[in-house]
Amino acid sequence: MERRAFLGAVTGGLLAAPLAAGAQQAPKHRIGLLAPTPQGPLATDPATRDVLQAFLDGLRSYGWIENQNIIIERRYADAPERYPAATSELVALRPDMLVTGLGEPAILALKNATKTIPIVMLVSADPVGAGLVATLSRPGGNVTGMSLLAAEMGGKRLEILKQAVPRVARVAVLWNAAYQSKSDEFRDTQATAVALKVTLKSIEVQGNHDIDSALSTIARDRPDAIVLFADPLTAAHRHHITEQVLKLRLPMISELREFAQAGALLSYGASLADLFRRAAGLVDKILKGAKPADLPVEQPTKFELIINLKTAKTLGLTIPPALLARADQVIE
């Protein structure tokens, strides 16, 4: 699951569990799903269940039920370097379409494996920037799906952080540099930082082994606050990251509500549950004969501002009433 992953992130992991078995009618269509390893941190994350259920509810609302009129073939991978092999297995099954919520690396693996089988992105941080589609309105190939608009929202999150904690002047940006679309999000955040007279320091990670060293760098540098970009890697480690950040007594904002629920001061971004539910509509259209090239990539319509007031009190911060009034959820 970009806003280019929990994000993705965070998101593909949400589909690892099998759907409930249905009755006797022979399934008419086969969907290939690239999902995270069942025992991995994404697939076992309780927070992913709500997003998975949103997609399943979406499918059911269009009349698609596993083992009744659709079969979902799952192949698993827990790291980008393993996506190609899992993808090859899915393509060999000749499904009616391919689906993943693991973000750009997984979608690229699917796209590189087939130019003909339709691909639905349950979530993508920046499908145009990642080269997945030509434009949002005219994808032009065999890929369509849902966009997070993560790059465009990077600056907005820094603005919200500054509104919540006006004294902030030095901000560490913790992000997965191996996640292609995050570079655009960083540039958008940089542009806003200049306008706000905030100094950014890039703290980059590329794998599980980088998380603790990145946190050690932040502890040494002592910034005023942290902006964390969401992707499957950072989402999988969000509890550890937020725990360590709270020990450092630093305010942090991220894209996904799951970070605020884990203890970050703030989160602001598109609702993953809403995106997953709406992605089922694209699946429905393709199963009924539509071509991905003719189906515009859909953008978020529901954005959520979550404020963790318990964390604010722990940090000795008073959130401005105007910002509290805008919140979709206040955690106390």
Residue pairs with C-beta under 8 A, 6 or more apart in sequence:
1 7
1 8
1 9
1 10
1 11
1 12
1 13
1 14
1 42
1 101
1 102
1 103
1 123
1 230
1 231
1 232
1 235
1 272
2 8
2 9
2 103
2 104
2 123
2 124
2 125
2 126
2 148
2 150
2 179
2 181
2 182
2 185
2 229
2 230
2 231
2 255
3 125
3 148
3 149
3 150
3 151
3 153
3 185
3 229
3 230
3 255
3 256
3 269
3 270
4 103
4 104
4 124
4 125
4 126
4 148
4 150
4 151
4 179
4 181
4 182
4 185
4 229
4 230
4 231
5 11
5 102
5 103
5 123
5 125
5 148
5 179
5 230
5 231
5 232
5 233
5 234
5 235
6 230
6 231
6 232
6 234
6 235
6 238
6 255
6 256
6 258
6 259
6 272
7 103
7 123
7 125
7 148
7 150
7 230
7 231
7 232
7 235
7 255
7 256
7 269
7 272
8 101
8 102
8 103
8 123
8 125
8 230
8 231
8 232
8 235
8 256
8 272
9 42
9 101
9 102
9 103
9 123
9 230
9 231
9 232
9 235
9 236
9 256
9 272
10 42
10 45
10 48
10 51
10 230
10 231
10 232
10 235
10 236
10 256
10 258
10 272
11 48
11 51
11 101
11 102
11 103
11 122
11 123
11 232
11 272
11 275
11 276
12 34
12 35
12 36
12 42
12 100
12 101
12 102
12 103
12 106
12 122
12 232
13 35
13 36
13 40
13 41
13 42
13 43
13 45
13 48
13 101
13 102
13 232
13 236
14 42
14 48
14 49
14 51
14 52
14 55
14 101
14 276
15 33
15 35
15 52
15 55
15 74
15 99
15 101
15 122
16 35
16 36
16 37
16 38
16 40
16 42
16 43
16 74
16 76
17 38
17 43
17 49
17 52
18 66
18 72
18 74
19 56
19 65
19 66
19 67
19 72
20 66
21 66
21 67
22 65
22 66
22 67
22 68
23 67
23 68
25 68
25 69
27 66
27 67
27 68
27 69
27 70
27 71
28 69
28 70
29 64
29 69
29 70
29 71
29 96
29 287
30 70
30 71
30 72
30 73
30 93
30 94
30 95
30 96
31 70
31 71
31 72
31 73
31 95
31 96
31 97
31 98
31 99
31 283
32 72
32 73
32 75
32 90
32 91
32 93
32 95
32 97
32 98
32 99
32 117
33 72
33 73
33 74
33 75
33 90
33 98
33 99
33 100
34 75
34 77
34 83
34 86
34 87
34 90
34 98
34 99
34 100
34 102
34 106
34 109
34 110
35 43
35 74
35 75
35 76
35 100
35 101
35 102
36 42
36 43
36 76
36 77
36 78
36 102
36 232
37 43
37 76
37 77
37 78
38 44
38 76
40 78
40 236
41 236
41 237
42 48
42 232
42 235
42 236
43 76
45 235
45 236
47 258
47 261
50 273
51 101
51 272
51 273
51 276
52 276
54 272
54 273
54 274
54 276
54 277
55 101
55 122
55 276
55 277
55 279
55 280
57 277
57 280
58 276
58 277
58 278
58 279
58 280
58 281
59 65
59 70
59 280
59 283
59 284
61 280
62 280
62 281
62 283
62 284
63 69
64 70
64 280
64 283
64 284
64 287
66 72
70 287
73 90
73 93
73 95
75 86
75 87
75 89
75 90
76 86
77 83
77 85
77 86
77 102
77 106
80 105
80 106
80 109
80 178
83 102
83 105
83 106
83 109
84 109
84 112
84 113
86 109
87 98
87 106
87 109
87 110
87 112
87 113
88 113
90 98
90 110
90 113
91 98
91 113
91 114
91 117
94 117
95 117
96 117
96 118
96 286
96 287
97 117
97 118
97 119
97 120
97 283
97 286
97 287
98 110
98 114
98 117
98 118
98 119
98 120
99 119
99 120
99 122
99 279
99 283
100 106
100 107
100 110
100 119
100 121
100 122
101 121
101 122
101 123
101 276
102 232
103 123
103 124
103 125
103 179
103 231
103 232
104 124
104 125
104 126
104 127
104 130
104 132
104 179
104 180
104 181
105 178
105 179
105 180
107 119
107 121
107 124
107 127
107 130
107 132
107 143
107 145
108 130
108 131
108 132
110 119
110 143
111 119
111 132
111 141
111 142
111 143
114 142
115 141
115 142
116 142
117 142
118 142
118 143
118 144
118 286
118 291
118 292
119 142
119 143
119 144
119 145
119 292
120 144
120 145
120 279
120 282
120 283
120 286
120 292
121 127
121 132
121 143
121 144
121 145
121 146
121 147
121 279
121 297
122 145
122 146
122 275
122 276
122 279
123 145
123 146
123 147
123 148
123 272
123 275
123 276
123 279
124 130
124 132
124 145
124 146
124 147
124 148
124 181
124 297
125 147
125 148
125 150
125 151
125 179
125 181
125 182
125 185
125 231
126 147
126 148
126 149
126 150
126 151
126 181
126 184
126 185
127 133
127 136
127 139
127 143
127 145
127 147
127 297
128 134
128 135
128 136
129 151
129 180
129 181
129 184
130 180
130 181
132 143
133 139
133 140
133 141
133 143
133 144
133 297
134 140
134 141
136 147
136 296
136 297
136 299
137 296
137 297
138 293
138 296
139 292
139 293
139 295
139 296
139 297
140 293
141 292
141 293
142 292
142 293
143 292
144 282
144 292
144 293
144 295
144 296
144 297
145 279
145 282
145 297
145 298
146 275
146 276
146 278
146 279
146 282
146 297
146 298
146 299
146 300
147 297
147 298
147 299
147 300
148 255
148 269
148 270
148 275
148 300
149 270
149 299
149 300
150 181
150 182
150 185
150 229
150 230
150 255
150 269
151 181
151 184
151 185
151 187
151 188
152 188
153 185
153 188
153 255
153 268
153 269
153 270
153 303
154 184
154 185
154 186
154 187
154 188
154 189
154 192
154 227
154 229
155 188
155 189
155 191
155 192
156 192
156 268
157 189
157 227
157 253
157 254
157 255
157 266
157 268
157 269
158 171
158 189
158 192
158 193
158 196
158 198
158 227
158 253
159 192
159 196
160 253
160 266
160 268
160 305
160 323
161 168
161 171
161 225
161 227
161 251
161 253
161 266
162 168
162 196
162 198
163 320
163 322
163 323
164 251
164 253
164 265
164 266
164 307
164 312
164 317
164 319
164 320
164 323
165 224
165 225
165 251
165 265
165 317
167 224
168 198
168 224
168 225
168 251
169 197
169 198
169 199
169 224
170 198
170 199
170 201
170 223
170 224
170 225
171 193
171 198
171 199
171 200
171 201
171 223
171 224
171 225
171 226
171 227
172 200
172 201
172 203
172 217
172 218
172 221
172 223
172 225
172 226
172 227
173 186
173 189
173 200
173 201
173 202
173 203
173 226
173 227
173 228
173 229
174 203
174 205
174 214
174 218
174 226
174 227
174 228
174 229
174 234
174 241
175 182
175 185
175 186
175 202
175 203
175 204
175 205
175 228
175 229
175 231
175 234
176 182
176 204
176 205
176 206
176 229
176 231
176 233
176 234
177 183
177 204
177 205
177 206
178 206
178 207
178 233
179 229
179 231
179 233
182 229
182 231
185 229
186 202
186 229
189 200
189 227
190 200
192 198
193 199
193 200
200 227
201 221
201 223
203 214
203 217
203 218
204 210
204 214
205 211
205 214
205 233
205 234
207 233
208 233
208 237
211 237
211 240
211 241
215 241
215 244
215 245
218 226
218 245
218 248
218 250
219 244
219 248
222 248
223 250
224 250
224 251
225 250
225 251
225 252
225 253
226 245
226 250
226 251
226 252
226 253
227 252
227 253
227 254
228 234
228 241
228 252
228 253
228 254
228 259
228 264
229 254
229 255
230 254
230 255
230 256
230 259
230 269
234 241
234 254
235 256
235 258
235 259
238 254
238 258
238 259
238 262
238 264
239 262
239 263
242 252
242 259
242 262
242 263
242 264
243 263
245 252
245 263
245 264
246 263
246 311
246 314
246 315
249 314
249 315
250 315
251 265
251 266
251 311
251 315
251 317
252 259
252 264
252 265
252 266
253 264
253 265
253 266
253 267
253 268
254 260
254 264
254 266
254 267
254 269
255 267
255 268
255 269
255 270
256 267
256 269
256 272
257 267
257 269
257 271
257 304
257 306
257 329
258 267
259 267
260 266
260 267
260 306
260 307
260 308
260 329
260 331
261 306
261 308
261 331
263 308
263 311
264 308
264 311
265 307
265 308
265 311
265 312
265 315
265 317
266 305
266 306
266 307
266 308
267 304
267 305
267 306
268 303
268 304
268 305
268 306
269 303
269 304
270 300
270 302
270 303
270 304
271 300
271 302
271 303
271 304
274 300
274 301
274 302
275 298
275 300
278 298
279 298
282 295
282 298
285 295
286 292
286 295
304 328
304 329
305 323
305 326
305 327
305 328
305 329
306 327
306 328
306 329
306 330
306 331
307 319
307 323
307 324
307 327
307 329
307 330
307 331
308 331
309 319
309 324
309 330
309 331
309 332
310 331
310 332
311 331
312 318
312 319
324 330
